[in-house]
Amino acid sequence: MLKINPFALVLGAALWAVSFSCTPTTSESSQENEAAKAVTELRVMAYNVHHCNPPSEAGKIDVKAVAETIRKQNPDLVALQEIDVMTGRSGEIDQAKMLAEQLEMNYYFGKAIDHDGGAYGVAILSRFPISEEQTHPLPTQAGTGGEARVLATVEVRLPDNRTLRFGSTHLDAQKENTNRLLQIKKIGELISDEELPIIIAGDLNATLDSEVIGILDQHFQRSCNDCPPTIPVLNPTKAIDFIAFRPQSSFEVLQHEVVSETYASDHLPVVAVLRLQ
């Protein structure tokens, strides 16, 4: 008859338990490997969302439609313009937070003005961790009646620990270039000493042949040259929404696309795929 040593059984069970507990599961290992991967391409989106009001539905706020438009493009970074936070016209909701929650992204809201009991401005969504959130006021010439504008920026940390700066802006919408010129020059000053690679995106309210875009091109490279139009959403005729970056050596443009989504906003969203060098 085979005799079993009780002590050996206990010791063996203990060693088995330690061995098992120290071995990561397949899912844990894959998650760690995924987190450590170097990001070689970034999908960047610029979208003026018209305070989540579909232009065909006066007074309606449809955050879900904007979220679904963004979700379909699967972006890593999103620059949003015309965002309402706790305004009466939008039903006192925080649109930046809602979009971030629905898309499971990090976010930052940069207030440009007080509006209707709340705030109105630009926002940033990021699939990656963000820090150093800042809202930079942009100049408006006294007496022009121009609305205050801002550049919102964050530092983005990629899974391989590289960092970059990402910004969202919305320049003056008046017919004259006066305030847009002041604002794009100020953006140039703000980034002049930036040591990190930087991407900015947004609604510049300026066409390709304008002095404003000429100044933008002195500081940045656009993700498009002969840029497809972004407004109006039906039969668009003008490109005024852009994605741009510096230094040129940090990025390579793989794709630039204007997305044909005509319900959620009065602007078409822009998506660029940038390869990190």
C-alpha beads as a LAMMPS data file, in Angstrom:
LAMMPS data file: protein, C-alpha beads

277 atoms
276 bonds

1 atom types
1 bond types

-500.0 500.0 xlo xhi
-500.0 500.0 ylo yhi
-500.0 500.0 zlo zhi

Masses

1 110.0

Atoms # bond

1 1 1 0.000 0.000 0.000
2 1 1 1.313 3.418 -1.029
3 1 1 1.990 5.702 1.927
4 1 1 1.440 9.467 1.433
5 1 1 3.412 11.907 3.547
6 1 1 0.978 14.630 4.720
7 1 1 3.826 17.143 5.087
8 1 1 4.843 16.617 1.449
9 1 1 1.260 17.220 0.334
10 1 1 1.042 20.507 2.231
11 1 1 4.452 21.658 1.017
12 1 1 3.635 20.784 -2.589
13 1 1 0.320 22.599 -2.442
14 1 1 2.006 25.674 -1.002
15 1 1 4.676 25.702 -3.703
16 1 1 2.026 25.282 -6.390
17 1 1 0.025 28.207 -5.006
18 1 1 3.059 30.494 -4.912
19 1 1 4.025 29.508 -8.434
20 1 1 0.495 30.128 -9.703
21 1 1 0.099 33.476 -7.970
22 1 1 3.394 34.770 -9.376
23 1 1 2.531 33.929 -12.984
24 1 1 0.644 36.763 -14.730
25 1 1 -2.479 35.828 -16.643
26 1 1 -2.488 36.031 -20.414
27 1 1 -4.742 39.092 -20.331
28 1 1 -2.493 40.846 -17.797
29 1 1 0.576 40.149 -19.916
30 1 1 -1.102 41.369 -23.102
31 1 1 -2.282 44.534 -21.369
32 1 1 1.246 45.259 -20.157
33 1 1 2.656 44.593 -23.615
34 1 1 0.029 46.813 -25.206
35 1 1 0.788 49.649 -22.775
36 1 1 4.491 49.436 -23.554
37 1 1 4.068 49.613 -27.334
38 1 1 5.512 52.626 -29.066
39 1 1 2.909 54.764 -30.783
40 1 1 4.047 55.230 -34.369
41 1 1 0.902 56.841 -35.787
42 1 1 -1.589 59.352 -34.401
43 1 1 -5.122 59.919 -35.646
44 1 1 -5.906 63.587 -35.047
45 1 1 -9.338 65.149 -35.460
46 1 1 -10.549 68.760 -35.638
47 1 1 -14.277 69.334 -35.207
48 1 1 -16.368 72.454 -34.706
49 1 1 -19.472 70.881 -33.174
50 1 1 -21.864 73.901 -33.155
51 1 1 -22.564 73.354 -29.409
52 1 1 -23.876 69.892 -30.337
53 1 1 -26.827 71.469 -32.139
54 1 1 -27.612 69.827 -35.487
55 1 1 -28.264 72.777 -37.833
56 1 1 -31.288 71.018 -39.327
57 1 1 -32.936 70.801 -35.878
58 1 1 -33.276 74.244 -34.319
59 1 1 -32.869 74.149 -30.544
60 1 1 -32.030 70.433 -30.362
61 1 1 -28.912 69.334 -28.485
62 1 1 -27.576 65.981 -29.685
63 1 1 -24.354 65.114 -27.861
64 1 1 -24.730 61.471 -28.862
65 1 1 -24.606 62.345 -32.576
66 1 1 -21.336 64.223 -32.090
67 1 1 -19.921 61.380 -29.993
68 1 1 -20.834 58.813 -32.647
69 1 1 -19.263 60.942 -35.376
70 1 1 -16.026 61.019 -33.381
71 1 1 -16.221 57.334 -32.434
72 1 1 -16.449 56.231 -36.058
73 1 1 -13.110 57.924 -36.789
74 1 1 -11.384 56.300 -33.785
75 1 1 -9.100 59.305 -33.139
76 1 1 -6.301 59.499 -30.604
77 1 1 -6.559 63.279 -30.199
78 1 1 -9.520 65.572 -30.862
79 1 1 -9.681 69.374 -30.959
80 1 1 -13.263 70.557 -30.420
81 1 1 -14.699 74.020 -30.924
82 1 1 -18.020 75.637 -29.889
83 1 1 -18.454 73.577 -26.731
84 1 1 -21.075 74.518 -24.129
85 1 1 -20.580 73.819 -20.431
86 1 1 -23.630 74.336 -18.206
87 1 1 -25.295 76.871 -20.522
88 1 1 -29.033 77.405 -20.524
89 1 1 -29.364 76.867 -24.259
90 1 1 -27.851 73.386 -23.970
91 1 1 -29.855 72.329 -20.934
92 1 1 -27.127 73.005 -18.353
93 1 1 -24.984 70.030 -19.323
94 1 1 -21.202 69.748 -19.484
95 1 1 -20.702 68.812 -23.127
96 1 1 -16.943 68.352 -22.818
97 1 1 -17.327 65.917 -19.932
98 1 1 -20.206 64.053 -21.567
99 1 1 -18.305 63.532 -24.799
100 1 1 -15.238 62.358 -22.891
101 1 1 -17.287 59.888 -20.852
102 1 1 -19.150 58.511 -23.856
103 1 1 -15.881 58.062 -25.755
104 1 1 -13.835 56.942 -22.714
105 1 1 -11.226 59.630 -23.319
106 1 1 -9.444 62.184 -21.156
107 1 1 -10.513 65.788 -21.649
108 1 1 -9.821 69.431 -20.979
109 1 1 -12.165 72.385 -21.507
110 1 1 -10.824 75.859 -22.215
111 1 1 -13.354 78.624 -21.548
112 1 1 -13.411 81.509 -23.995
113 1 1 -16.447 83.416 -22.676
114 1 1 -19.257 83.281 -20.152
115 1 1 -22.482 82.456 -21.964
116 1 1 -26.100 81.942 -20.962
117 1 1 -25.358 81.074 -17.340
118 1 1 -22.420 78.821 -18.196
119 1 1 -19.276 78.755 -20.304
120 1 1 -18.473 78.456 -24.010
121 1 1 -15.161 77.623 -25.601
122 1 1 -12.948 74.852 -26.931
123 1 1 -12.051 71.386 -25.674
124 1 1 -9.523 68.608 -26.093
125 1 1 -10.118 64.855 -26.002
126 1 1 -7.205 62.437 -25.674
127 1 1 -6.929 58.671 -25.648
128 1 1 -3.671 59.125 -23.701
129 1 1 -2.990 60.739 -20.297
130 1 1 -2.837 64.535 -20.282
131 1 1 -1.261 67.111 -17.983
132 1 1 -0.167 70.766 -17.939
133 1 1 -3.609 71.902 -19.088
134 1 1 -3.609 75.592 -19.994
135 1 1 -5.982 78.110 -21.535
136 1 1 -4.194 80.958 -23.331
137 1 1 -6.268 84.086 -24.037
138 1 1 -5.921 85.412 -27.578
139 1 1 -6.114 89.148 -28.332
140 1 1 -9.127 90.994 -29.688
141 1 1 -8.815 94.604 -30.787
142 1 1 -10.911 96.997 -28.728
143 1 1 -13.844 98.496 -30.560
144 1 1 -14.216 95.672 -33.085
145 1 1 -16.902 93.848 -31.138
146 1 1 -14.995 90.610 -31.553
147 1 1 -15.688 87.697 -29.237
148 1 1 -12.889 86.608 -26.881
149 1 1 -10.976 83.584 -28.165
150 1 1 -8.454 81.144 -26.645
151 1 1 -5.903 78.467 -27.398
152 1 1 -6.251 75.465 -25.067
153 1 1 -3.209 73.201 -24.751
154 1 1 -2.275 70.012 -22.906
155 1 1 0.781 67.832 -22.642
156 1 1 0.065 64.328 -23.946
157 1 1 2.039 61.348 -22.669
158 1 1 2.233 58.423 -25.065
159 1 1 2.513 54.804 -23.843
160 1 1 6.263 54.754 -24.609
161 1 1 6.676 57.877 -22.403
162 1 1 7.282 60.267 -25.284
163 1 1 5.396 63.540 -24.870
164 1 1 3.929 66.163 -27.174
165 1 1 1.815 69.289 -26.870
166 1 1 -1.688 69.371 -28.356
167 1 1 -3.857 72.443 -28.808
168 1 1 -7.381 73.405 -29.836
169 1 1 -8.365 76.878 -31.006
170 1 1 -11.162 78.840 -32.667
171 1 1 -10.279 82.172 -34.231
172 1 1 -12.491 85.234 -34.673
173 1 1 -15.426 84.844 -37.062
174 1 1 -15.849 88.463 -38.193
175 1 1 -15.599 89.345 -41.869
176 1 1 -12.479 91.452 -41.412
177 1 1 -9.178 89.725 -40.652
178 1 1 -8.226 92.192 -37.889
179 1 1 -8.681 89.918 -34.879
180 1 1 -7.720 86.698 -36.637
181 1 1 -4.376 88.234 -37.552
182 1 1 -3.748 89.281 -33.945
183 1 1 -4.744 85.833 -32.741
184 1 1 -2.650 83.751 -35.149
185 1 1 0.367 85.962 -34.418
186 1 1 -0.178 85.395 -30.697
187 1 1 -0.288 81.637 -31.243
188 1 1 3.036 81.915 -33.058
189 1 1 4.486 83.737 -30.042
190 1 1 3.081 81.191 -27.593
191 1 1 4.761 78.276 -29.332
192 1 1 8.018 80.011 -30.243
193 1 1 9.872 78.573 -27.225
194 1 1 8.070 75.219 -27.172
195 1 1 10.536 72.366 -26.858
196 1 1 8.041 69.543 -27.366
197 1 1 6.590 68.565 -30.725
198 1 1 3.258 70.356 -31.002
199 1 1 0.049 69.806 -32.922
200 1 1 -2.700 72.401 -33.059
201 1 1 -6.085 72.012 -34.681
202 1 1 -9.297 73.916 -34.985
203 1 1 -11.553 76.336 -36.796
204 1 1 -9.425 79.248 -37.989
205 1 1 -12.249 80.986 -39.868
206 1 1 -9.698 81.737 -42.596
207 1 1 -9.363 80.431 -46.133
208 1 1 -6.239 79.067 -47.802
209 1 1 -5.510 82.298 -49.693
210 1 1 -5.729 84.492 -46.565
211 1 1 -2.957 86.309 -44.732
212 1 1 -3.964 84.376 -41.608
213 1 1 -3.074 81.033 -43.182
214 1 1 0.097 82.586 -44.548
215 1 1 1.163 83.382 -40.973
216 1 1 0.092 79.932 -39.775
217 1 1 2.381 78.447 -42.427
218 1 1 5.333 80.449 -41.098
219 1 1 5.138 78.532 -37.811
220 1 1 3.513 75.202 -38.692
221 1 1 3.119 72.649 -41.435
222 1 1 -0.484 71.888 -42.323
223 1 1 -1.639 68.290 -42.801
224 1 1 -2.989 69.327 -46.204
225 1 1 -1.843 71.640 -48.986
226 1 1 -4.805 71.887 -51.342
227 1 1 -7.166 71.316 -48.431
228 1 1 -10.666 69.948 -49.124
229 1 1 -13.527 72.264 -48.039
230 1 1 -15.144 71.911 -44.622
231 1 1 -18.106 74.322 -44.812
232 1 1 -21.003 74.356 -45.412
233 1 1 -21.760 70.704 -44.724
234 1 1 -23.956 70.500 -47.805
235 1 1 -21.970 71.257 -50.956
236 1 1 -18.932 72.633 -49.060
237 1 1 -16.923 75.374 -50.744
238 1 1 -14.339 76.611 -48.195
239 1 1 -11.645 75.010 -46.055
240 1 1 -11.412 76.808 -42.710
241 1 1 -10.757 73.882 -40.325
242 1 1 -7.135 72.750 -40.116
243 1 1 -4.623 70.469 -38.410
244 1 1 -1.003 71.658 -38.242
245 1 1 2.215 70.662 -36.490
246 1 1 5.819 71.550 -35.739
247 1 1 8.622 70.770 -36.084
248 1 1 8.287 69.213 -39.516
249 1 1 10.916 66.614 -38.628
250 1 1 8.698 65.139 -35.885
251 1 1 5.777 64.085 -38.088
252 1 1 4.974 62.693 -41.503
253 1 1 1.486 63.134 -42.964
254 1 1 0.050 59.776 -44.016
255 1 1 -3.527 60.866 -44.583
256 1 1 -5.764 63.948 -44.551
257 1 1 -9.497 63.539 -44.896
258 1 1 -12.630 65.629 -44.556
259 1 1 -15.393 63.393 -43.201
260 1 1 -18.750 63.607 -44.935
261 1 1 -21.016 63.845 -41.875
262 1 1 -23.816 66.313 -42.557
263 1 1 -26.165 65.996 -39.549
264 1 1 -24.325 66.594 -36.278
265 1 1 -22.795 70.043 -36.944
266 1 1 -22.523 72.887 -39.445
267 1 1 -18.831 71.979 -40.043
268 1 1 -17.398 68.808 -41.530
269 1 1 -14.839 67.118 -39.268
270 1 1 -11.223 66.831 -40.396
271 1 1 -9.002 63.811 -39.670
272 1 1 -5.261 63.494 -40.255
273 1 1 -3.033 60.489 -39.669
274 1 1 0.457 61.545 -38.612
275 1 1 3.429 59.227 -38.338
276 1 1 5.751 60.038 -35.448
277 1 1 9.361 60.157 -36.540

Bonds

1 1 1 2
2 1 2 3
3 1 3 4
4 1 4 5
5 1 5 6
6 1 6 7
7 1 7 8
8 1 8 9
9 1 9 10
10 1 10 11
11 1 11 12
12 1 12 13
13 1 13 14
14 1 14 15
15 1 15 16
16 1 16 17
17 1 17 18
18 1 18 19
19 1 19 20
20 1 20 21
21 1 21 22
22 1 22 23
23 1 23 24
24 1 24 25
25 1 25 26
26 1 26 27
27 1 27 28
28 1 28 29
29 1 29 30
30 1 30 31
31 1 31 32
32 1 32 33
33 1 33 34
34 1 34 35
35 1 35 36
36 1 36 37
37 1 37 38
38 1 38 39
39 1 39 40
40 1 40 41
41 1 41 42
42 1 42 43
43 1 43 44
44 1 44 45
45 1 45 46
46 1 46 47
47 1 47 48
48 1 48 49
49 1 49 50
50 1 50 51
51 1 51 52
52 1 52 53
53 1 53 54
54 1 54 55
55 1 55 56
56 1 56 57
57 1 57 58
58 1 58 59
59 1 59 60
60 1 60 61
61 1 61 62
62 1 62 63
63 1 63 64
64 1 64 65
65 1 65 66
66 1 66 67
67 1 67 68
68 1 68 69
69 1 69 70
70 1 70 71
71 1 71 72
72 1 72 73
73 1 73 74
74 1 74 75
75 1 75 76
76 1 76 77
77 1 77 78
78 1 78 79
79 1 79 80
80 1 80 81
81 1 81 82
82 1 82 83
83 1 83 84
84 1 84 85
85 1 85 86
86 1 86 87
87 1 87 88
88 1 88 89
89 1 89 90
90 1 90 91
91 1 91 92
92 1 92 93
93 1 93 94
94 1 94 95
95 1 95 96
96 1 96 97
97 1 97 98
98 1 98 99
99 1 99 100
100 1 100 101
101 1 101 102
102 1 102 103
103 1 103 104
104 1 104 105
105 1 105 106
106 1 106 107
107 1 107 108
108 1 108 109
109 1 109 110
110 1 110 111
111 1 111 112
112 1 112 113
113 1 113 114
114 1 114 115
115 1 115 116
116 1 116 117
117 1 117 118
118 1 118 119
119 1 119 120
120 1 120 121
121 1 121 122
122 1 122 123
123 1 123 124
124 1 124 125
125 1 125 126
126 1 126 127
127 1 127 128
128 1 128 129
129 1 129 130
130 1 130 131
131 1 131 132
132 1 132 133
133 1 133 134
134 1 134 135
135 1 135 136
136 1 136 137
137 1 137 138
138 1 138 139
139 1 139 140
140 1 140 141
141 1 141 142
142 1 142 143
143 1 143 144
144 1 144 145
145 1 145 146
146 1 146 147
147 1 147 148
148 1 148 149
149 1 149 150
150 1 150 151
151 1 151 152
152 1 152 153
153 1 153 154
154 1 154 155
155 1 155 156
156 1 156 157
157 1 157 158
158 1 158 159
159 1 159 160
160 1 160 161
161 1 161 162
162 1 162 163
163 1 163 164
164 1 164 165
165 1 165 166
166 1 166 167
167 1 167 168
168 1 168 169
169 1 169 170
170 1 170 171
171 1 171 172
172 1 172 173
173 1 173 174
174 1 174 175
175 1 175 176
176 1 176 177
177 1 177 178
178 1 178 179
179 1 179 180
180 1 180 181
181 1 181 182
182 1 182 183
183 1 183 184
184 1 184 185
185 1 185 186
186 1 186 187
187 1 187 188
188 1 188 189
189 1 189 190
190 1 190 191
191 1 191 192
192 1 192 193
193 1 193 194
194 1 194 195
195 1 195 196
196 1 196 197
197 1 197 198
198 1 198 199
199 1 199 200
200 1 200 201
201 1 201 202
202 1 202 203
203 1 203 204
204 1 204 205
205 1 205 206
206 1 206 207
207 1 207 208
208 1 208 209
209 1 209 210
210 1 210 211
211 1 211 212
212 1 212 213
213 1 213 214
214 1 214 215
215 1 215 216
216 1 216 217
217 1 217 218
218 1 218 219
219 1 219 220
220 1 220 221
221 1 221 222
222 1 222 223
223 1 223 224
224 1 224 225
225 1 225 226
226 1 226 227
227 1 227 228
228 1 228 229
229 1 229 230
230 1 230 231
231 1 231 232
232 1 232 233
233 1 233 234
234 1 234 235
235 1 235 236
236 1 236 237
237 1 237 238
238 1 238 239
239 1 239 240
240 1 240 241
241 1 241 242
242 1 242 243
243 1 243 244
244 1 244 245
245 1 245 246
246 1 246 247
247 1 247 248
248 1 248 249
249 1 249 250
250 1 250 251
251 1 251 252
252 1 252 253
253 1 253 254
254 1 254 255
255 1 255 256
256 1 256 257
257 1 257 258
258 1 258 259
259 1 259 260
260 1 260 261
261 1 261 262
262 1 262 263
263 1 263 264
264 1 264 265
265 1 265 266
266 1 266 267
267 1 267 268
268 1 268 269
269 1 269 270
270 1 270 271
271 1 271 272
272 1 272 273
273 1 273 274
274 1 274 275
275 1 275 276
276 1 276 277
